[in-house]
């Protein structure tokens, strides 16, 4: 029986880097620092990569310092560098990454693309905020005063 599963909880050491394969598949590279439970302040650093929607999510919503949970598997890669030396790397291929904390004070939970627009318009004349695509608030409760005051039971048979 073989089993290759990794679960880490730690902080991002840098902003995730989004790239695409030649076929256009998004891939995101990031690194996670995980503190060891010891008397000394020692951390282990793990290189990770995520693909497709998970990669786009990380690139849009995660920033350096965010607390993340990474689920995935260990993978070894090897390649020949530009100097002709064979290189090896062990990294975590993330199947699932969850943000475990809120954005730091002053930071936004808005996607990076929206934050970039806001940052580029600072100092410009105030603009109307963009409409929100979906609301997570429940619809307003119905006004029961609009119903008739009869004492009939709508579920009883006539």
C-alpha positions in Angstrom: 0.0 0.0 0.0 1.3 3.5 -0.9 0.2 6.7 0.7 1.4 10.2 -0.1 -0.6 13.0 1.7 0.6 16.2 3.2 -1.4 18.7 5.4 0.3 21.9 6.5 -0.9 24.9 8.4 1.4 27.9 8.2 1.9 31.4 6.8 2.7 32.4 3.2 6.3 33.7 3.0 5.6 35.8 -0.2 2.8 36.7 -2.5 1.8 33.8 -4.7 3.2 34.0 -8.2 0.7 33.1 -11.0 2.0 31.8 -14.3 0.6 29.8 -17.2 1.9 26.7 -19.0 2.4 27.0 -22.8 -1.1 25.4 -23.1 -2.6 28.2 -20.9 -3.1 26.2 -17.7 -2.7 28.5 -14.7 -0.1 27.4 -12.1 0.7 29.3 -8.9 4.0 29.0 -6.9 4.0 29.9 -3.2 5.9 29.1 -0.1 4.6 28.3 3.4 6.5 28.7 6.7 5.4 26.2 9.4 6.7 26.7 13.0 8.0 23.7 14.8 6.7 23.0 18.2 10.0 23.4 20.1 11.6 25.7 22.7 13.4 27.6 19.9 11.6 29.7 17.3 12.4 27.4 14.3 10.3 27.2 11.2 10.4 24.9 8.2 9.8 26.3 4.7 7.9 24.4 2.0 7.7 25.2 -1.7 4.2 24.6 -3.0 2.3 24.8 -6.3 -1.4 24.8 -7.2 -3.1 24.5 -10.5 -6.1 25.8 -12.4 -8.9 27.3 -10.3 -6.9 26.9 -7.0 -4.0 28.8 -8.6 -6.3 31.6 -9.7 -7.9 31.8 -6.3 -4.5 32.1 -4.5 -3.2 34.7 -6.9 -6.4 36.8 -6.4 -7.0 36.5 -2.7 -3.8 35.4 -0.8 -0.9 37.6 0.2 2.3 37.3 2.1 1.6 36.6 5.8 -1.8 35.0 5.4 -2.4 31.8 7.4 -3.2 28.9 5.1 -4.0 25.3 5.3 -2.5 23.3 2.4 -3.6 19.8 1.5 -1.7 17.9 -1.2 1.1 15.5 -1.9 4.9 15.5 -2.1 6.4 15.4 -5.5 10.0 15.2 -6.6 11.2 16.9 -9.8 14.5 16.9 -11.6 15.8 19.0 -14.5 19.0 20.1 -16.1 19.9 23.7 -15.3 21.3 26.3 -17.7 24.7 25.5 -16.3 24.4 21.8 -17.3 24.0 20.7 -13.7 21.2 18.3 -12.8 18.8 19.9 -10.2 16.3 18.3 -7.9 13.4 19.8 -6.0 10.8 18.3 -3.6 7.6 20.4 -3.4 4.0 20.1 -2.4 1.4 19.8 -5.1 -1.5 21.4 -3.4 -4.9 19.9 -4.1 -6.7 22.3 -1.7 -5.6 25.5 -0.1 -7.8 27.4 2.4 -7.3 30.8 3.9 -7.6 30.5 7.7 -7.5 34.2 8.6 -8.9 37.4 7.5 -6.9 40.0 5.5 -4.7 42.1 7.8 -6.1 45.5 8.9 -5.9 47.9 6.1 -5.7 45.1 3.5 -8.6 44.2 1.4 -10.3 40.8 0.9 -11.1 42.0 -2.6 -9.4 40.2 -5.5 -5.9 41.5 -6.3 -7.2 42.8 -9.7 -9.8 45.0 -7.9 -7.2 46.2 -5.3 -4.8 47.2 -8.2 -7.6 49.3 -9.7 -8.2 51.0 -6.4 -4.5 51.6 -5.9 -4.1 53.1 -9.3 -6.9 55.6 -8.9 -5.8 56.9 -5.5 -5.6 60.7 -5.6 -8.1 60.8 -8.5 -11.6 62.2 -8.1 -14.0 59.9 -6.1 -15.9 57.5 -8.2 -19.1 55.5 -7.7 -18.2 52.0 -6.3 -18.7 49.1 -8.8 -21.9 47.1 -8.3 -21.6 44.0 -6.2 -22.2 40.9 -8.3 -23.8 38.8 -5.6 -25.0 39.6 -2.1 -24.6 37.2 0.8 -27.4 38.9 2.8 -30.8 37.2 3.0 -33.7 38.9 1.2 -35.9 41.1 3.4 -38.7 39.4 5.3 -42.2 39.7 3.9 -44.5 42.2 5.3 -47.3 40.2 6.9 -49.5 43.3 7.3 -50.3 42.9 3.6 -52.2 39.6 4.3 -55.9 39.6 5.0 -57.1 39.2 8.6 -59.4 36.3 8.1 -59.2 33.3 10.4 -59.5 30.7 7.7 -57.1 27.8 7.7 -55.5 27.7 4.2 -54.6 24.0 4.7 -58.0 22.7 5.7 -60.2 21.2 3.0 -63.4 23.1 2.2 
